[in-house]
Amino acid sequence: MEIRSSNPLLNLKHLALGLSLFLFNCWANPLTHPSIECLMKLQNSLCPDKKILEKWSPYLFLTLLPESTVTISNLANHSIVETGFVVGTVASGHPYVNVWTDDILHTQVPVIDGTWRYALPARAVTNTFWTYGSLHTISVHLPFERPKTIQVRMGTNHDTNGDGYPDLIVSASPGAGSQGYAYVYQIDPTTKLLSQTPNTTLTDGQTNNTYFGSKISSGDYNGDGYADILVGSQAYGLYPGRVYLFLSSGQSRITSQNLTTANFTYISSVSDNFGSHSVVGDVNGNGYQDLVVGAPFYSSKLGQIYVFLSNFGNLSNIPQQNLPAPLDIASCPGVNACQFGTSIVLDYFNSDKCIDLAVGAPTFNTDQGIIFVYHSTCDPINPYNTPVATLKGPLTTSCYGNSCKFGGTLASGDTNGDGLPDLLIGATGASSGIGDVYLVLNDQISGYRNMDLSAGGSADSLFSGFATGTNFSQGLQFQDTNADGLQDIIISEPTTTNRVYTFHSVRGGAPTNQNLNNGGVTSQTLIPPAGTSFGNSFADLSRKAKIYLWALVEKTKEYFGMI
């Protein structure tokens, strides 16, 4: 039975008391009972701003954490990854660090003597891999610290022992009657400089004209995260040549050895100098690696390029595209013609999903030399059409014997850290035979410019050799040699001086011109302990195509009329 007072004043007091308790409850527990201010959309400490809650993100919490004390020793932001591992340091006493790659949840990596080492995706280990040129993020931190994050682009693995630093792999391939060598120089993690003596020496021990080391390349061919080495012996025995594969033994690297212990030997045959230069890359953007092969002696040395497109990982037995030299007979006179396809580079010049092409024709216009740059159209059949840029060599009258051979060697890499590959172009006969190397930067908006060195054009940087007749520029390479995250410039001078030079790159700019014949300086100069023609070739991406050629040559013999 309800009891109600007949006194209206008493009832009013009860109502006031109830309202007071209700309001007190609102103020006392604003999360479950919003206060009057909240209901009236007024701001106070008990009525939080809902917009802040709407903006809440887990990453907002990370900004409140202290900065990570973990260091990454071998990579920096915007680095080109030339190894299968990320390495770093951390203060003693921590048993592990957390490492993230892309969207993969963090992995606890053990710390040993203050250092840590994390294996990047490798096909044979994780069944995943990073394709050449792809962008990725790497984050490291300790618990309750803000992650340290960098963005990197995948390059070619040159790290034979998995210490996180790319090795310099270079040959000393002499002429007839001399012994050939392949050398591996490792970076000292403390000094961040290349060792002065090779850590690995490979040789066939023969002096009977095998030309061991005439071609050399590296890459992770078996997908274990470590770089392996291919060494060519172009005049071995009675065959047109051999290619030897030396597999890395992991952290034990590739040990010094003779060819009797090579893991695999391939004997090849060529027509029209087919395969003298070959490269791999995804030319049509379908996620599979395709093969581009040069045949510079095609059609009386006019030259041609063959493009073999992968079909879900399987290469066709015939090329899908035959790319002829964009030259006429008049510009290719004499017995040497133009030799379009002598040098080839595949790289992402315009940062789309399809890899682009640069091709050298060093005997164009009676040894002046020329380079053609193509952007891939991503077409599944004919990805390369008209050149988007043309770069011509210097006046032949300025070269030794009127022979410049501009474009006889090519290399691509990011020297200024802007994320786009630049070009190195060699001309062994330039500057009266001293030899020149031209650095041409890639522009973020316009790409490569047309350049004519014989008509007032100039490169962004110019490197000249030490003396005449040394074949300065015969070997070119972009590779980080001082562990600062930038790809440095490596140039060989394999004749007489028998040297390899490095020039450190500059972020945001171009290195200064260096004329070694007139007081120029290098960052490092390497001299082999034995052998000649040191730096005849370097291990780079372009040589990686040899592994694809093995599977392809048998299929193409019939097409090219090979025996």
N, C-alpha and C positions, 0 to 999 in steps of 0.2 A: 504494500500500500504506500503510495507516494505521500510524503509529508511536505506540505508547502505552507510557509508562514503567511498569515493574513496581513503582516506588516509590510507595506511596499518598500519602506526604507531598508528593511532587512533583506528583502529579495534583491534590491539594488546592490547591497554590499556583497551578497553571494555572487552576483553577476560580475562585479568588479574584481572579486578575488579569483574567480575562474579565469577571467580574461588575463589577469596578471600572471597566473600560473602558466597559461598557454604561451604568453609572450616570453616568460622566463624560460620555458622549455625551448622556444625557438632560438633564443640567444644562447642557451646553454648547449644546444646540439644543432648547430646550423647545417650540418651535413644531412641530417634526416628531417629536420624541421626548419626550413628557411626562414630567416628573420623578415621583419616588416620591410627593412631596407632592401633585402633581396627581392621580395615580392614587388616592391616599388621600383626595382632596378636601380637602386642607389648603391654606390660603392662604399664598402667598409671592410675591415680586416676579416670579418666573419662571412663576407659574401665575395668569393673569389671571382676573378674575371674568367668567364667561360671561354673567351677567345683564346686565352693562354692555354687552356686545356685542349681546345681544338687544334692548336698549333703544336701540341706536344709530340715529340718524336724521340725514339730511343737515342738518336744521335745527339739530342740536346743535352742528355745526361753526360755524354762523353766530353763535352766542352768544359764540364766542371771538374774533370779529372786532371791530375798533373801530367805534364808532357812525358812521353815515354823516354826511359833511360837506355833503351835498347838501341844499338847502332847497326846499320847495314853497311858493311865494309866494301862490298864489291859493286854495288849499284847505286845510282842516284836517280832523282826524278827525271824522267824522259830518257833514261839510258836505253841503249840497244843491248839486249841480253845475248851474250855470246858464250854462255855456259849453261849447264843443267842444274846449277845449284845457287841458292842465295846464302851468303854467309855473313856473320856479324859478331859483335861482342856484347857483353853485358857485365855489370858489376858482379863480383864474386858473391857467392852465397845463394844465388838463385838456381834452383834445380832445372828450370825449363823456361822457355819463352813461348808465347802464342804467335803463330804465323797464319795469316789468311792470304789466299790468292783468289782474286775475283770474288765470286759469291759463295765460295766453298767455306764451310764453317771452319773455325780455327783449329789448328793442329798444335799439340804440345810438343815442342822440339827440345830435346835434352840439351843442357849446357855442360860442356866439358872444358875445364880449365879456362872458364870465362869466355868461351866462344861457342857459337851455335851454327848449324848447317842444315839447310832445308832443301830437299830435292824437289825440283819443279816437275810438272807432269811429263812423263815419258811413256811412250807407247807400250814398251815391253814390261814396264813396272806398274803403271797405273791404268793402262788401257786408254789413257787420254793423252793429248799432246797439244802444244801450242804451235800453230802454223807460222811460217815465216811472214813477218810483217804485221802480225796481229797485235793489238793493244791489250794490256792487262794491268791489273793493280795488285800490289803486294803490300800487306800491312803486317807490322810486328809490334808487340807490346808485352809488358808484364801485367799480371792481374792488377786491376784497379789503377791502370795508367791509360792515358790517352794514346790510341794507336798512332804509329808513325806510318804514313801511307805514301807510296810512290807509284807513278804510272810508268810503265816500260813498254817497249816494242820488241817483239821476238826477232832475233837475228839468227845467225848460223853458229852452232856450237863448235868452239875451238878449244874447249877445256878437256884435255886428255886424262887428267887425274882427279877431276871433280873438286878442286880446291876453291872453285868459284871465280877463278880468274882465267881469261882466255889465253892460250899459249900462242906464240908465234911459230908457225910451221912453215919452213922454208927449205928449198932445195939448193944444192950446189951441183948442177948438172953440167959437166964439162963437154968438150967436143970429143972427137974420135981419139981412142987410145988412152983415155983417162978414166979414173974411177969416179962414180957419181954417189951423192949423199943426199939424205933428207934429214933435217934437224928439227928438234922441238926445243924452243926456249920458253921457260916458264917465268911468270911474274913473281917476284919476291913479295909476299903479302905485307912485309914490313916497310921496305923501301918503295914499293909500288913501281919498281923498274924491272925490265927484263934482265935475266941472268946473262952474264957476259960469255959464258960457255954453255953449249947445249946440254940439256938434261937427258935427251934421247938422241941417239944417232942411228940411222938406218942406211944400209948400203947393200949392194949386191956383190961387192968385193971384186968386181970384174973390170977389166980395162979393155975388153974386146968390143968396143963401140956399141954398148947397150943403151947409152944415153939415159941411164937410171936417174930419175928426178926431173926428166924433161917436162912432166906435168905432175902436179901435186894438189891435193885437196883434203879437206877435213869436214866432218859432220857426224852426227850421231846416226850411223847407218843401221845399227841393230836396235835402236830404241831403248838403250839402258841408261841414258842420261849422260854418258861420257862420249867425248869426241873420238872418232876413229880416223885413220889416215889412209888415203889412196895415193899411191906413187906410180907414176907412169914410167915406162922404159920403152921409148918409142921405136928403138931400132934393135930390140932384143933378138938375137939369133937370126934365123932365117925368116922370122915372122915380121909383119909390119909393126909389131910392138906388143908390149904387155902392160897390164895394170895390176898392181899388187895392193891388196887390202890388209892393213894391220889394225886389228881390233884392240881397243883399250882393255886393260885388265882392271879397270876401276881405279881405286885410289893408288894402286901400284903402277898406274899409267901404262904407257907403251914402253917396254924395255928396249934398250939398244940391242940390235940384232941384225943378222944377215937374212937374205931372202929365203933361206932354207926353212925358216920358221914362220913365214908369212901365212896368215890364216886362210887366204884365198888368192888365187892367181887367175886372171882372165886374159886370154889371148884374143885380140880383136883384129878385124880387117876393116878398111875404109875405101871409099870411091869418091873422086873429086875432092879429096882431103876431107871427106865427110866425117864429122865428129872431132875435128881438130879443136873445135871450141863448142861447148854445149852447156846449157843452163836449164834449171827447172823452176817452175813457179805456176801459180794458178792464174792462167792468162784469161780465162773466161768467168772467173768468180763463182764456180760451182762447188768449191771446197776441195777439189782434187788437184794434185800436182801434175802439170803438163810438162812437156819436153820441147825445147827449142834447140835446134842443131844447125851449126853453120857448115856450109860447103863452099869455101872461098875459091876453089878451083873450078867450080861449075861453069859451063859454057865458056871455055877458053879463059878462065880466071876472072870472068865478070863477077861471079859469086851469087849465092842464093841462100835463103834461110828456109828451113823446114820446121813446121809446127806440128807436133804430135799431141793431140788432145786426149786426155784420160777419160775413159768411160767407166765411171764408178770405180776408179782405182786401177783399171786395166788400160794399157796403152794400145792403140790401134796398130796394125801392121803396116799401115801406110800413113803418110802425113795428111792431115786435114787441110793444111794451107801450105802452099809453096809461095814464099814471099821473095819476089825477084828484087834485084838491085834497082833502086829508083834512079838509074843512071843510063846514059846513052853511050854508045861505042865511042863517040867523039871525045868524051871526057875520060875514057879509059883506054888510051892508046898504048901500044907497045906490047911486049910479051907478058908483062905482069898485070896488064889491065887494071882493075880496081880492087879485086879480092874482097868484095862485100861479104861479111860474115867472119872475117879474121878474128874479130873481138866482139863479144856479146855481153850485155848486162841486162838482167831482169830485175826490176825494182818498182816500188809503188810511187811513181813520180808525182801523181796528182791525187794520191790518198783516197782513191775509190777502191772498190773491192776486187778489181782486176789488175793484174800486174802488167807493168809497161816494159818497153823494150828500147835499148840503145844498141846500135850496130856500127862497127867501124869498118871502113874501106880504106886502108892505109896507102894503097898504091894509086888512088884516084889522082887524076891530072898529073901523071908521071911522078908519083911519089910525094905529092903534096899532102894528100890524106883528107878524109872527111868522116864526120859522124852524123848519123841520122837517129832522131828520137821519135818513137811512136807511142801513142797512148792506146791502150787496149779499148776496143769498143764493147767488150764483154760478149761479143757475138759468139755463139757456140761453134761456128765453123770457120769464120774468117775474122779473127780478133784484131788483126793489124792491117791498116790500110795506108793512108797517106801520112808521111812524116809531119810532126807538129813543130819540129825545130831541126835546123841544119847548122852544123858547126864545122867550119873549114880551117885547115891548117895554115901555117905561115907561108911566106914566099919561098919557093924552092931555092932561090938564089941565096937565101940566108942559111941554108942547110948544107951539110957536108955532102959533096958530090951531087948537089941539087936534089938530094933525097931526104925528105923530112920524116916520112912514115908516121904522120899525125894520125892517131887513132889505132895504132898497132896494138896498144894495150889500153884497157878500160877498167875502171872500178867505180862502184857507187857506195855511198855511205853518208851518214849525217855528221858533218864536221862542225856545225855551229849550234846544234842542239835545238833546232826548230821543228824537228819531227819529220822533215822531208829529206830524201836522199839527194846528195850532191854528186857531181861527176869529177873523177880524175881521168885525164886524158894524157897518154904518153906519146912522145915523138922522139925516138932515139937519135935521129939525125939533126934535130933542130940546133940552133945556135952554133953553127959551123961544126957540128958533130959532138958538142958537149952533151947534148940531150936535154930536153925540157919536159916538165910535167905541169899541166894546166889544171887548176881547180876552178870549176864553174859551179856557182851556187844555184840552187833551185829556188825560185820565188814563190811565196805562198799564194799569190794571186795569178801571176802570168806564167809561172812555170819556167822552163828553160828558154832563154832568149836565143835568137839566131846570132851566130858569131862567125866573123870572117877575119882571121888573124892576118890574112894577106891584104886586107883592105882597111886597116886601122882599128880592127876589133882587138879586145884584150880580155884576158881571163881575170877572175877575182883574186887569184894568187898564182905566182909563178915560181917554180922550183927548177934550178939548173944544176947540172952535174959538176963533178970535180975536174974532169979532164976530157979531152976529145977521145973518141973511140972506145968509151967504157960501157956503152949501151945503157946509160942512165935512163930509167923509166921502163926497162924491160919487164920488171915485176912491179905491180901496183896493188895496194891493199888499203882498206879502211879498217882499223881495229883499235880498240882501246888498249893502249900500252902503258898507261900510268894510273889506271883504276880511278879516273875522275868522272866516269860515266859518259865521256865524249869519245867518239871514234876518231882516232888520230890517223895521220897520213904516213904510210910506209912505202918507201921507194927503194928499189934495188939498183945497184951498179955492178952487174955481175962480171964484167970483163976488165981485166987488168987490176983495177982497184979491189974487186972482189968484196964488196961491202953492201950492207943494208942500212938505210938511214930511217930514223923516225922523226916526225915533226908533230909536236903536240898541237891539238886543235884549240880553238878559242870559242867559248860559248857566246852566241850572239854576234859573231863576226867571222872574219876570215884570217888565217895566219898571215904574217908578213912574208913578203917575197924573200926567198933565200937562194943566192947564187953561190954554190960551193966553190966555184972557180974564182970567186972574187970576194972572199971574206965571209961568205954565208956560214951560218951555224946550224947544227942539228940538235935535236933533243937527246938522241942516242945514236951511236954508230956501232954496228955489230960486224965482227970479222970472224969467219969460221976457223975452227982449229985445224981443219984439213979440207981438201977439195977445192975446186975452182968453180967459176960461174955461180957463185953464191947469190941466191935470190933470183935465179932464172925464172922461178914461179913461186907464188904463195898459195897456201891453202885458203880458198875463198868459196863463196856460194856457187860461183859459176862452175867449179870443178865437181860439185856435188852431183851433177847430172850423170857422171860415169856410172853410178849405181843403177840408174835407169837405163843406160845404154846396154848394160849386160842383158837385160831382159828383152831389149828391143832389137839388137843387132841381128839375131837369128831371123826375126820376122821381116827385117828390111832387106836382107840379102837378095831375095828374089826381086823385090821392087826396084832395087838399084842395080841389079845385074851383077851382084857380087858373087865371087866363087868361094 
